[in-house]
């Protein structure tokens, strides 16, 4: 009620004003005030306690008297329910003892009850999902176990090494170590075959063979890196088989050579005897014929799987026949015309050849005292291992199989078992039928032993090697096309080939690689390279099965039951051991190549989620870690901030803007070196069934924003009837165990006075109160528009106005801010507010000691709650008392006006009581806010950022009163964080 001077009638002259006076119990008493004669009361819409009486001798206002009285009585009542940072309370900080509770129910996680959930009226079976019959069989799948898996595997395994190198290996290593060599290599492939069978029978399988299996188990990066190495291994293996076929052809028909043969002179067997001369094909002949054969085989591959299947038996039948004739010849030896070194099956020969005899040879493998190559067991291991590879030939054709889950296990393991028995028997037979010199010098001993003529075996050798080369050149392009079809690496897009279409470009690329290796022409140099690539793939298959077995996810249900994780572990270790036994240099190079491909895929590849084992491992590890953490309080040394970022609490951003552009930058400042997780939350008001699509789109948009800002966090959009109800649901349900959000971050609502945002003050106060009840810390950001980006360097100070014992959260936040590049040049100042001058020095000393124990470098300043006159006398400057009084008066008037308006709109007495308040407490809180603001403006006007304790909303005070307190507190401060801790310490002084 305002009054002004003026004439009037007797009623005006005798008008009375009304003034509210506080009682001792805090209630309001209404006291009648007489208005002197000559004063006319005028209604200005303000409360009566703000009345100004203008008389002839000048204005007399009660504001001065109220301000002065409040100044004398007020200390820090605004923080009355918090434990202050004082001499006594400081001793309970830093893990020395738990802080006192912020509410009567200390130490408890208090749930907030939401309203009754809305019951959907849709019937249980309102929507029926009709399942149609789905045919998972790939198009054109006609191959069974025999032609689709067993024959390709057998052709790949039984190749050139058996015919022209295995007898030579037995001569160097002896029968005993040859058996060990074969057993070691075949055990590796057998264990890999078991792992392959388990993975292949765990579901429908597309094209790509081992790449598909490894990629779906270990992720696209590992799958592509090993898959490309395996592709190179198959392409290079084709050159190995082609060189073997050409070498055999030139040995059988020396006259077909274009260039002069290489001649090797052996040392004489006895004194006076003439030295023996051995001839071997020229390197240039191998190159020319090898390139021609490569082109012919690739033309067959261009014809497609049908032509390959027609040609494959023509290659395989002579091979099996040649093996049969070799064994007949062994039992029939020695025959007329056989060399003297062929003794037939003799115990004496077996005994003489049982031990090893490693020695030097020339490049052609002929023993020579001055030979440049010295062979040992490890070298022979690398040379022989390609003879057991090829077990993936069937799985490489997985897209062309009728039933992958039956054909791959049976066909692969049957081929491995057959060739293993063949190699073991052959090692004993070769070592028993010829002496060591014959084994080492006769490159085609198998042809010599064959019955009835060597030409049969020579034809079989040529056809077997060409068949193995054909299988390699068939599988490699399909493997490359399968990698390209997954569209992870854009650089491979040219090799894509739809299902049922031959991968012609991939075939041309494979032919180019194979021809390049053929031009090298050195079979013994190519063999270890192939070995490394194949072993790397086999190790990947074993590790994939090991991971899936150990994780034992619900989706891991292979039809092949004869497997165990220990088999996979042994197979993987065996592959790695064999790699290093063969050559640590080749092993390092192959691993480096796979690592480079992995890095390139991680850098340039498109993201893909294949449900791989690593994702399952992360999930199970997270669950196990979550269970191990339990629900107990985290020790301060292990405390991490998990901020809940409230993105659009006040609805002032456009619909297509998911979050304030600087909010993610601020969230990153709350993490040390980027470690931690932020949860970005937005609340969409409305009914769930109406807003669900809109919320999903908003969540995707928010997730894109988080990724763009390189912030480690997740996005969530909640639908609720109103913001308060949605937030209560969030603080109750968000997170699990100790991984629940512990800090709620949001912008300060500077627009709360606008008429279109009339509910903002109620929502803001409700959120802060809910955070206190749910035991969550709160950080309110003012001046978010001015928050620096990642590369915007800041100078000055980080000022902390540490008023309330917050568990050390404010101190910790200051250290996290300094850890960022933008604030690393700033110094920290800690301001403590002392209510009495007598305890200022003691408080300063205790705070210094406390910060020293916390390893925090900061300057400590203690400020006392003096009156403005006392500060003016101390500093000799104007402290802004007049401006403070004006702001104080305006705030009181706004509160009174808002209260009167809401009382008029009140529908009941209860609603009217809700808008009543204790005027004396309001005056004290307004004064405290003004006083703290003046202290901040005096000491921290040039600070880079200011942190101040956030006072809790006083009980039984309307929300607009609290917002007035906050407005006075933050006024004029460009960049401010208001921090409110919770019932836990986040720092400790102990090691």
Buried (B, 14 or more C-beta within 10 A) or exposed (E): BBBEEEEBEEEBBEBEBEBBEBEEEEEEEEEEBEBEEEBBBEEBEBBBBBBBBBEEEEEEBBBEEBBEBBBEEBBBBBBBBBBBBBEEBBEBBBBBEBBEBBBEEEEEBEEBEBEEEEEEEEEEEEEEEEEEEEEEEBEBBEBBBEBBBBBBBBBBBBBBBBBBBBBBBBBBBBBBBBBBBBBBBBBBBBBBBBBBBBBBBBBEBBBBBBBBBBBBBBBBBBBBBBBBBBBBBBBBBBBBBBBBBBBBBBBBEEEEBEEEBBEBEBEEEEEEEEEEEBBBBBBBBBBBBBBBBBEEBBEBBBEBBEEBBEBBEEBBEBBEBBBEBBBBBBEBBBEEEBBEBBBBBBEEBBEBBBEBBBBEBBBBBBBBEEBEEEBEBBBBBBBBBBBBBBBBBBBBBBBBBBBBBBBBBBBBBBBBEBBBEBBBEBBBBBBBBBBBBBBBBBBBBBBBBBBEEBEBBBBBBBBBBBBBBBBBBBBBBBBBBBBBBBEBBEEBEEBBBEEEEBBBBBBEBBBEBBBBBBBBBEBBEBBBBBBBBBBBBBBBBBBBBBBBBBBEBEEBEBEBEEBBBEBBBBBBBBBBEBBEBBBEEBBEEBBEBBEEBBEBBEEEBEEBEBEBBBBBBEEBEEEEEBEEBEEEEBEBEEBBBBBBBBBBBBBBBEEEEBBBBBBBBBBBBBBEEEEBBBBBBBBBBBEBEEBBEBBEEBBEBBBEBBEEBEBEBBBBBBBBBBBBBBBBBBBBEBBEBBBBBBBBBBBBBBEBBEEEBEBBBBBBBBBBBBBBBBBBBBBBBBBBEEBBEEEEEBEBBBBBBBBBBBBBBBBBBBBBBBBBEBBEEBBBBBBBBBBEEEBBEEBBEBBBEBBEBBEBEBEBBBBBBBBBEBBBEEEEEEBBBEEBBEBBBEBBBBBBBBBBEBBEEBEEEEEBEBBBBBBBBBBBBBBBBBBBBBBBBBBBEEBBBBBBBBBBBBEEBBBBBBBBBBBBBBBEBBBBBBBBBBBBBBBBBEE
